[in-house]
Amino acid sequence: MSILENTISPGSTSYHVNRDGMLALIDRMRALEERTRAASAAAKDRFHKRGQLLPRERVALVLDPGAPFIELSTLAGYMFDVPDPNKSVPGGGVIAGIGFVSGVRCMVSASDAGIDAGALQPYGLDKTLRVQELALENKLPYVQLVESAGANLLRYRVEDFVRGGNIFRNLARLSAAGLPVVTVTHGSSTAGGAYQTGLSDYIVMVRGRTRAFLAGPPLLKAATGEIATEEELGGAEMHTQVSGLGDYLAEDDRDALRIAREIMAALQWERPGRVAAQFKPPRYDQDELLGIMSMDHKRPVDMKQVIARIVDDSDFTEMAPNYGPATVCGHARIEGQAIGIITNNGPLDPAGANKATHFIQACCQTRTPLLYLNNTTGYMVGKAYEEAGMIKHGSKMIQAVTSATVPQITIYCGASFGAGNYGMCGRGFHPRFCFSWPNAKTAVMGGEQAAETMAIVTEAAAVRRGKPVEKDKLEAMKAQIIGVFDGQMDVFSTSARVLDDGVIDPRDTRAVLSEVLAICREGDARTPQRMQFSVARP
């Protein structure tokens, strides 16, 4: 056993400063999530008056009560709908997450029809494509609760129309991979969105509420002169009795969700259960994770203190601790599940990159999933490091990350700057899951470094041209660059752009990791033979 020793002082001033800063960021995140819920819930009277459930009520009823549910990308689109941070409603117009439906672990996606009639909000497309990618990669059945006005025509962009086709392609890919797509069409599913319903394996429609057509009555009249009511053109009764698009006719939302749950139960979907394992919780309080990370990414942090609070019994077997010591690699378990951990107690140097490469390859050999706890300002620079082969060894590490054959999970705990983001399996390297802590920062470099770099380049260019250096303009340029960098590096900016799968409270890290490790293990255990069926439409 290699028990990590506690080295933090919860009574210290620095600890309390860190803790207060983290709690303030968590409060800000929760307030934004609550704003989205409140905006959707504001439609409650309208929904209930017409006999419908609110979108989050639908999600709650389709999921197994009391079972784990990991909601994804709750900050998607923040400040892209409106630039006012006090008025922006994040979420992308989609509620999505991984949970259990009739005992089957599924990806659940629901139109947030309480906001702008369920029209996709900014970055709602990116969020939807990401959750579909997660369902495909982790071999999860896909349950979608549809009621959407479609694309927001006031914010129409041709690239969104073209890229939006990937939603329908992915639905076809899910079905072809043997992953059932179960859809409840609660309301409108119009124009291109009609294929969101049509490209499903099991379709539940609600009497008097479902509408699925390629062209609604106004467009139909304008295009052909034909006059038809919505019910005649695409109602639930027509589609379940005449066109054959609908498989099940429900009386209301509750009935539809009951049917969806019965469909999942009837599939008898075989999922490897979690192996019962005896494990001990961490020896140190997970609440102490709030005070470990400094709000200033320039201050050093001992990431072993983070590891000590998320792994079983705080037991961590470190590999080569005296070689490239700023790069920490080692083995541990989370609720009995083996995992290899790579994290940073400083920048990545040639020895650290070399060690990480070896460790990644060793974990692939033993089929051990990898966890990257990002807290690095990047790879080391300078003459000595270039001569020591920083580029060569850093490239080997990036190659190892890219070629890894085991699930890789990334958590941005602090800084993730420069190529260090790549070597530590940043979002661009397609980790199986990628989450952020509220204090995390991601950028090509720090704002001050970027500003100083450009100031040096600008000043040198002026000297070459024989022109005077205008200090006022130089300082203004530096301030502008710092503002641009600082305005994009925090999680409220990166998560808004769906550059992670969501922001989590540090205290939830162990619970989230336990679930995603189980998801990865279950998905990887499914054999290709089981994946060959798909359901043909009648």
C-alpha positions as MATLAB code, in Angstrom:
seq = 'MSILENTISPGSTSYHVNRDGMLALIDRMRALEERTRAASAAAKDRFHKRGQLLPRERVALVLDPGAPFIELSTLAGYMFDVPDPNKSVPGGGVIAGIGFVSGVRCMVSASDAGIDAGALQPYGLDKTLRVQELALENKLPYVQLVESAGANLLRYRVEDFVRGGNIFRNLARLSAAGLPVVTVTHGSSTAGGAYQTGLSDYIVMVRGRTRAFLAGPPLLKAATGEIATEEELGGAEMHTQVSGLGDYLAEDDRDALRIAREIMAALQWERPGRVAAQFKPPRYDQDELLGIMSMDHKRPVDMKQVIARIVDDSDFTEMAPNYGPATVCGHARIEGQAIGIITNNGPLDPAGANKATHFIQACCQTRTPLLYLNNTTGYMVGKAYEEAGMIKHGSKMIQAVTSATVPQITIYCGASFGAGNYGMCGRGFHPRFCFSWPNAKTAVMGGEQAAETMAIVTEAAAVRRGKPVEKDKLEAMKAQIIGVFDGQMDVFSTSARVLDDGVIDPRDTRAVLSEVLAICREGDARTPQRMQFSVARP';
ca = [
       0.000    0.000    0.000;
       1.126    3.560   -0.789;
      -1.060    5.820    1.290;
      -0.794    9.489    0.404;
      -0.103   11.739    3.365;
      -2.122   14.866    4.011;
      -0.109   18.050    3.637;
      -2.810   20.726    3.520;
      -3.894   22.885    6.447;
      -7.657   23.525    6.401;
      -7.196   26.227    9.033;
      -4.738   28.284    7.012;
      -5.563   31.627    5.445;
      -4.588   30.456    1.936;
      -6.879   27.429    2.244;
      -9.851   29.622    3.194;
      -9.130   32.048    0.350;
      -9.072   29.139   -2.098;
     -12.213   27.629   -0.593;
     -14.153   30.887   -0.673;
     -13.115   31.454   -4.284;
     -14.198   27.964   -5.341;
     -17.534   28.219   -3.529;
     -18.232   31.556   -5.230;
     -17.622   29.955   -8.630;
     -19.852   26.990   -7.742;
     -22.592   29.389   -6.646;
     -22.307   31.235   -9.959;
     -22.556   27.975  -11.902;
     -25.585   26.762   -9.917;
     -27.291   30.141  -10.323;
     -26.948   29.884  -14.117;
     -28.323   26.350  -14.104;
     -31.226   27.495  -11.960;
     -31.865   30.408  -14.334;
     -32.345   27.914  -17.167;
     -34.690   25.763  -15.093;
     -36.690   28.830  -14.070;
     -36.958   30.072  -17.655;
     -38.357   26.711  -18.740;
     -40.620   26.382  -15.692;
     -42.127   29.792  -16.441;
     -44.166   27.985  -19.124;
     -45.721   25.681  -16.528;
     -49.241   27.127  -16.622;
     -49.322   27.044  -20.420;
     -48.083   23.457  -20.549;
     -50.353   22.171  -17.808;
     -53.373   23.969  -19.265;
     -53.045   21.952  -22.458;
     -52.414   18.746  -20.527;
     -48.662   18.600  -21.062;
     -45.709   18.087  -18.753;
     -42.775   20.469  -18.634;
     -39.573   19.152  -20.246;
     -37.813   18.472  -16.938;
     -40.937   16.744  -15.632;
     -40.748   14.471  -18.682;
     -37.090   13.685  -18.067;
     -37.768   12.929  -14.398;
     -40.603   10.524  -15.289;
     -38.717    8.611  -17.973;
     -35.728    8.054  -15.657;
     -35.620    5.491  -12.858;
     -36.282    7.316   -9.575;
     -33.248    7.570   -7.323;
     -30.811    6.233   -9.930;
     -27.679    8.217  -10.875;
     -28.069   10.807  -13.636;
     -25.154   12.776  -15.061;
     -26.476   15.912  -16.733;
     -24.212   17.175  -19.509;
     -23.192   20.602  -20.847;
     -25.517   22.686  -18.691;
     -23.637   25.899  -19.565;
     -23.764   25.366  -23.342;
     -24.411   28.602  -25.228;
     -23.945   30.886  -22.230;
     -23.797   34.514  -23.431;
     -24.226   33.465  -27.063;
     -28.016   33.927  -26.989;
     -27.660   37.428  -25.531;
     -24.340   39.043  -24.520;
     -25.677   40.183  -21.137;
     -24.366   37.791  -18.436;
     -27.352   38.674  -16.263;
     -29.901   37.684  -18.917;
     -28.280   34.848  -20.856;
     -30.024   31.463  -20.492;
     -27.529   28.608  -21.004;
     -28.216   24.996  -21.952;
     -28.571   25.262  -25.726;
     -32.293   24.489  -25.593;
     -31.521   20.836  -24.788;
     -31.621   18.787  -21.579;
     -29.235   15.844  -21.892;
     -27.541   13.305  -19.681;
     -26.801    9.673  -18.902;
     -29.149    7.800  -16.608;
     -31.233    4.660  -16.236;
     -34.537    3.899  -17.977;
     -36.166    0.677  -16.749;
     -32.804   -0.472  -15.448;
     -30.987    0.206  -18.725;
     -28.273    2.841  -18.808;
     -29.208    5.262  -21.624;
     -28.380    8.612  -23.112;
     -31.465   10.802  -22.621;
     -31.966   13.969  -24.653;
     -35.000   16.236  -24.371;
     -36.040   19.396  -26.189;
     -36.390   22.184  -23.628;
     -39.715   23.237  -25.097;
     -40.388   25.642  -22.244;
     -37.829   28.009  -23.822;
     -38.622   29.424  -27.286;
     -40.841   26.418  -28.069;
     -37.834   24.105  -28.012;
     -35.958   25.795  -30.860;
     -32.251   25.027  -30.791;
     -30.352   27.787  -29.022;
     -26.751   28.762  -29.796;
     -24.475   25.764  -29.319;
     -27.507   23.490  -28.985;
     -26.375   21.782  -32.182;
     -22.873   21.210  -30.791;
     -24.348   19.870  -27.564;
     -26.642   17.467  -29.409;
     -23.824   16.205  -31.623;
     -21.636   15.666  -28.556;
     -24.215   13.639  -26.641;
     -24.825   11.522  -29.752;
     -21.070   10.958  -30.002;
     -20.998    9.869  -26.355;
     -23.897    7.457  -26.950;
     -22.137    5.907  -29.938;
     -18.752    5.640  -28.252;
     -20.137    4.187  -25.031;
     -22.754    2.008  -26.784;
     -25.723    3.564  -24.994;
     -29.342    3.297  -26.181;
     -30.655    6.735  -27.107;
     -33.922    8.042  -25.676;
     -35.116   11.378  -27.056;
     -38.105   13.418  -25.945;
     -38.949   15.662  -28.874;
     -40.952   18.871  -29.008;
     -39.153   21.466  -31.035;
     -39.885   24.410  -33.254;
     -36.695   23.454  -35.100;
     -34.016   25.915  -36.085;
     -34.272   29.472  -34.814;
     -34.835   31.281  -38.134;
     -33.974   34.647  -36.586;
     -30.452   33.300  -35.999;
     -30.220   31.282  -39.227;
     -26.697   30.410  -40.367;
     -26.117   28.205  -43.402;
     -23.305   26.363  -41.618;
     -25.728   25.281  -38.887;
     -28.112   23.930  -41.534;
     -25.339   21.939  -43.201;
     -23.766   20.707  -39.954;
     -27.228   19.946  -38.584;
     -27.443   17.021  -40.969;
     -25.017   15.264  -38.635;
     -27.835   14.919  -36.080;
     -29.805   12.752  -38.493;
     -26.719   10.895  -39.687;
     -25.877   10.037  -36.085;
     -29.389    8.716  -35.426;
     -28.923    6.378  -38.392;
     -25.473    5.399  -37.104;
     -26.868    4.622  -33.645;
     -29.506    2.341  -35.120;
     -27.025    0.666  -37.462;
     -24.720    0.034  -34.494;
     -27.498   -1.854  -32.751;
     -28.218    0.926  -30.283;
     -32.004    1.387  -30.024;
     -33.308    4.905  -30.622;
     -36.548    5.378  -28.682;
     -38.406    8.619  -29.379;
     -41.388   10.221  -27.711;
     -42.673   13.011  -29.935;
     -44.518   15.186  -27.432;
     -45.306   18.028  -29.819;
     -43.939   19.529  -33.016;
     -41.380   17.677  -35.122;
     -41.409   19.768  -38.256;
     -39.518   20.078  -41.566;
     -35.987   18.676  -41.186;
     -36.830   17.976  -37.543;
     -39.389   15.427  -38.736;
     -36.451   13.141  -39.454;
     -35.526   13.314  -35.786;
     -38.708   11.287  -35.322;
     -38.481    9.324  -38.561;
     -34.934    8.073  -37.974;
     -35.939    6.308  -34.755;
     -36.448    2.618  -34.069;
     -39.423    3.028  -31.730;
     -41.741    6.027  -31.980;
     -44.355    7.054  -29.421;
     -46.850    9.774  -30.363;
     -49.303   11.689  -28.195;
     -52.937   11.994  -29.257;
     -53.892   15.570  -30.065;
     -50.368   16.931  -29.416;
     -47.852   15.281  -31.788;
     -47.220   17.079  -35.070;
     -44.806   15.601  -37.601;
     -44.712   16.923  -41.158;
     -42.186   18.124  -43.701;
     -44.211   21.263  -44.361;
     -46.781   22.766  -42.019;
     -50.138   24.099  -43.257;
     -48.871   27.642  -44.058;
     -45.860   26.400  -46.061;
     -47.970   23.707  -47.726;
     -50.502   26.293  -48.912;
     -47.781   28.634  -50.104;
     -45.924   25.881  -51.970;
     -48.784   23.861  -53.479;
     -52.056   25.638  -52.719;
     -53.269   22.606  -50.737;
     -55.196   23.311  -47.534;
     -54.978   20.911  -44.593;
     -55.198   21.094  -40.828;
     -52.211   20.190  -38.648;
     -53.985   17.065  -37.444;
     -54.796   15.923  -40.973;
     -51.291   16.648  -42.152;
     -49.234   15.167  -39.332;
     -51.218   14.304  -36.210;
     -50.600   11.300  -34.002;
     -53.725    9.437  -35.113;
     -52.892    9.852  -38.796;
     -49.311    8.671  -38.305;
     -50.251    5.656  -36.166;
     -53.224    4.637  -38.346;
     -52.405    5.751  -41.902;
     -48.744    6.621  -42.593;
     -47.242    4.074  -40.195;
     -44.680    6.551  -38.918;
     -45.815    6.166  -35.310;
     -45.609    2.820  -33.512;
     -47.490    3.659  -30.305;
     -50.362    6.062  -29.645;
     -50.353    7.566  -26.153;
     -53.167    9.488  -24.510;
     -50.949   12.118  -22.895;
     -47.350   12.818  -21.909;
     -47.410   10.532  -18.873;
     -48.817    7.677  -20.916;
     -46.177    8.242  -23.593;
     -43.350    8.101  -21.060;
     -44.839    4.943  -19.546;
     -44.768    3.355  -23.001;
     -41.159    4.458  -23.566;
     -40.135    2.833  -20.293;
     -42.000   -0.347  -21.228;
     -40.201   -0.432  -24.578;
     -36.829   -0.298  -22.828;
     -37.893   -2.960  -20.344;
     -39.145   -5.249  -23.127;
     -35.845   -5.023  -25.008;
     -34.118   -6.889  -22.161;
     -30.999   -4.988  -23.063;
     -27.993   -6.904  -21.804;
     -25.604   -4.701  -19.906;
     -22.739   -6.012  -17.814;
     -23.560   -5.154  -14.228;
     -21.139   -3.378  -11.936;
     -18.846   -5.883  -10.327;
     -19.359   -5.926   -6.586;
     -16.114   -4.861   -5.003;
     -14.936   -4.168   -1.509;
     -13.328   -0.756   -1.255;
     -12.524    1.860    1.314;
     -13.411    5.537    0.838;
     -10.642    8.161    0.725;
      -9.017    8.788    4.096;
      -9.490   12.539    3.752;
     -12.633   14.633    3.477;
     -13.733   15.318   -0.112;
     -14.992   18.702    1.074;
     -11.313   19.682    1.380;
     -11.067   19.643   -2.435;
     -12.633   23.096   -2.262;
      -9.524   24.634   -0.719;
      -6.679   22.891   -2.538;
      -6.727   24.702   -5.868;
      -5.530   28.290   -5.901;
      -7.623   30.830   -7.791;
      -4.300   32.047   -9.236;
      -3.118   29.450  -11.764;
       0.470   30.683  -11.336;
       0.625   29.323   -7.788;
       1.922   25.738   -7.448;
      -0.438   23.017   -6.224;
       0.400   19.514   -5.006;
      -2.039   17.480   -7.131;
      -1.360   14.402   -5.011;
      -3.610   16.062   -2.437;
      -6.413   15.966   -5.024;
      -5.700   12.311   -5.761;
      -5.755   11.530   -2.030;
      -9.355   12.739   -1.829;
     -10.810   10.887   -4.826;
      -9.208    7.410   -4.809;
      -9.985    4.397   -2.645;
      -8.279    4.509    0.761;
      -6.099    7.390   -0.563;
      -3.914    4.569   -1.906;
      -1.790    5.666   -4.892;
       1.101    3.670   -6.329;
       3.265    6.253   -8.047;
       5.524    5.297  -10.936;
       9.085    6.701  -11.063;
       8.462    9.504   -8.533;
      12.065   10.763   -8.764;
      12.199   10.920  -12.565;
      10.446   13.935  -14.083;
       8.788   14.518  -10.675;
       6.622   17.427  -11.888;
       4.654   14.896  -13.954;
       2.853   12.528  -11.589;
       1.854    9.092  -12.876;
       0.460    6.174  -10.908;
      -2.178    3.524  -10.291;
      -5.214    3.683   -8.005;
      -8.823    2.530   -7.747;
     -12.113    4.392   -7.619;
     -14.884    2.370   -5.964;
     -12.911   -0.752   -6.790;
     -12.344    0.172  -10.434;
      -8.701    0.307  -11.550;
      -7.439    3.517  -13.101;
      -4.160    5.066  -14.158;
      -3.730    8.733  -13.236;
      -1.547   11.388  -14.868;
      -1.373   14.877  -13.382;
       0.928   17.867  -13.097;
       2.867   19.387  -10.222;
       4.481   21.793  -12.652;
       5.203   22.210  -16.366;
       5.892   19.173  -18.527;
       9.630   18.669  -19.063;
      11.403   16.091  -21.290;
      11.691   13.525  -18.495;
       8.074   14.012  -17.450;
       6.816   13.651  -21.020;
       8.934   10.528  -21.473;
       7.550    9.052  -18.242;
       3.963    9.847  -19.215;
       4.445    8.165  -22.612;
       5.721    5.011  -20.937;
       2.855    5.065  -18.426;
       0.170    5.493  -21.107;
       1.562    2.547  -23.054;
       1.719    0.416  -19.906;
      -1.924    1.196  -19.078;
      -2.954    0.258  -22.618;
      -1.124   -3.056  -22.200;
      -3.152   -3.908  -19.072;
      -6.430   -2.359  -20.365;
      -6.447    0.177  -17.529;
      -8.462    3.374  -18.198;
      -6.571    6.643  -17.905;
      -7.500    9.772  -15.958;
      -5.827   13.090  -16.771;
      -6.067   15.712  -14.013;
      -5.035   18.843  -15.932;
      -3.043   21.472  -14.065;
      -0.199   22.568  -16.303;
       1.109   25.748  -17.867;
       2.451   23.649  -20.742;
       5.714   22.136  -21.957;
       8.967   23.717  -20.791;
      10.684   26.188  -23.114;
      14.251   27.437  -23.282;
      17.606   26.506  -24.777;
      18.353   23.718  -22.299;
      14.964   22.103  -22.813;
      15.160   22.332  -26.602;
      18.574   20.651  -26.473;
      17.140   17.967  -24.175;
      14.540   17.088  -26.827;
      11.420   18.780  -25.502;
       9.755   18.716  -28.909;
      10.698   15.072  -29.486;
       9.550   13.811  -26.082;
       6.448   16.025  -26.056;
       5.515   14.687  -29.492;
       5.913   11.117  -28.244;
       3.538   11.879  -25.386;
       0.984   13.416  -27.753;
       1.353   10.386  -30.034;
       0.741    8.063  -27.071;
      -2.390    9.996  -26.051;
      -3.691    9.892  -29.617;
      -3.012    6.171  -30.043;
      -4.213    5.001  -26.619;
      -6.506    1.975  -26.807;
      -8.191    2.446  -23.423;
     -10.866    4.927  -22.313;
      -9.335    8.284  -21.427;
     -11.099   10.672  -19.053;
     -10.010   14.269  -18.633;
     -10.768   16.703  -15.825;
      -9.575   20.282  -16.059;
      -8.674   20.991  -12.425;
      -6.594   24.124  -12.913;
      -4.563   25.494  -15.805;
      -4.464   23.729  -19.165;
      -2.239   25.894  -21.339;
      -0.443   25.522  -24.631;
       0.545   22.121  -25.973;
       0.211   20.871  -22.396;
      -3.519   20.820  -23.119;
      -2.838   18.415  -25.976;
      -0.410   16.191  -24.087;
      -2.856   15.978  -21.189;
      -5.642   14.729  -23.474;
      -7.531   17.975  -23.917;
     -10.898   18.106  -25.658;
      -9.265   18.149  -29.111;
      -7.870   14.663  -28.464;
     -11.308   13.145  -27.939;
     -11.206   11.836  -24.377;
     -14.148    9.552  -23.677;
     -15.400   12.114  -21.136;
     -14.123   15.600  -20.351;
     -15.229   17.655  -17.338;
     -14.048   20.904  -15.751;
     -13.840   22.246  -12.236;
     -15.264   25.767  -11.860;
     -11.801   27.359  -11.482;
     -10.252   25.757  -14.569;
      -8.649   27.863  -17.284;
      -7.831   26.799  -20.838;
      -5.810   28.797  -23.358;
      -2.866   28.687  -25.727;
      -1.024   30.722  -23.059;
      -1.735   33.195  -20.283;
      -3.048   36.600  -21.309;
      -0.060   38.442  -19.866;
       2.376   36.191  -21.724;
       0.474   36.698  -24.979;
       0.413   40.467  -24.475;
       4.125   40.650  -23.649;
       4.993   38.459  -26.642;
       3.096   40.722  -29.034;
       4.592   43.820  -27.415;
       8.123   42.496  -27.992;
       7.308   41.615  -31.613;
       5.658   44.993  -32.246;
       8.475   46.928  -30.631;
      11.107   45.031  -32.628;
       9.196   45.687  -35.865;
       9.090   49.425  -35.114;
      12.831   49.494  -34.444;
      13.535   47.695  -37.751;
      11.511   50.316  -39.611;
      13.302   53.130  -37.795;
      10.078   54.374  -36.223;
       9.614   55.426  -32.590;
       7.905   53.028  -30.199;
       4.573   54.514  -29.139;
       4.308   53.354  -25.538;
       0.676   54.423  -25.110;
      -0.434   52.381  -28.118;
       1.700   49.467  -26.947;
       0.080   49.474  -23.507;
      -3.392   49.744  -25.069;
      -2.622   46.770  -27.319;
      -1.414   44.726  -24.341;
      -4.560   45.540  -22.363;
      -6.728   44.520  -25.310;
      -4.888   41.196  -25.733;
      -5.145   40.422  -22.014;
      -8.869   41.172  -22.168;
      -9.378   38.855  -25.152;
      -7.462   35.997  -23.531;
      -8.954   36.407  -20.063;
     -12.440   36.624  -21.581;
     -12.146   33.202  -23.198;
     -10.131   31.030  -20.826;
     -12.479   30.428  -17.887;
     -15.029   27.598  -17.775;
     -17.971   29.937  -18.240;
     -16.545   30.621  -21.679;
     -15.111   27.212  -22.613;
     -18.074   25.181  -21.363;
     -20.423   27.612  -23.148;
     -18.675   26.523  -26.351;
     -19.125   22.811  -25.461;
     -15.362   22.393  -25.052;
     -16.063   20.019  -22.168;
     -18.974   17.793  -21.129;
     -19.896   20.008  -18.216;
     -18.638   21.750  -15.103;
     -18.694   19.724  -11.887;
     -18.364   20.574   -8.230;
     -14.945   19.226   -7.118;
     -16.702   17.383   -4.284;
     -18.627   15.343   -6.891;
     -15.479   14.226   -8.717;
     -15.251   10.758   -7.202;
     -18.954   10.026   -7.785;
     -18.795   11.255  -11.397;
     -15.642    9.248  -12.090;
     -17.191    6.122  -10.605;
     -20.162    6.420  -12.971;
     -18.191    7.214  -16.116;
     -15.726    4.395  -15.439;
     -18.687    2.017  -15.196;
     -20.134    3.467  -18.427;
     -16.815    2.962  -20.225;
     -16.390   -0.574  -18.926;
     -19.942   -1.582  -19.847;
     -19.689   -0.074  -23.305;
     -16.362   -1.708  -24.073;
     -17.685   -5.084  -22.886;
     -20.375   -5.198  -25.557;
     -19.342   -7.552  -28.358;
     -19.690   -6.780  -32.070;
     -22.039   -9.760  -32.481;
     -24.551   -8.090  -30.220;
     -24.264   -4.870  -32.166;
     -25.520   -6.090  -35.534;
     -29.283   -5.646  -35.241;
     -31.304   -2.635  -36.288;
     -35.028   -2.115  -36.536;
     -36.487   -1.526  -40.012;
     -39.373    0.866  -40.363;
     -42.572   -0.751  -41.685;
];
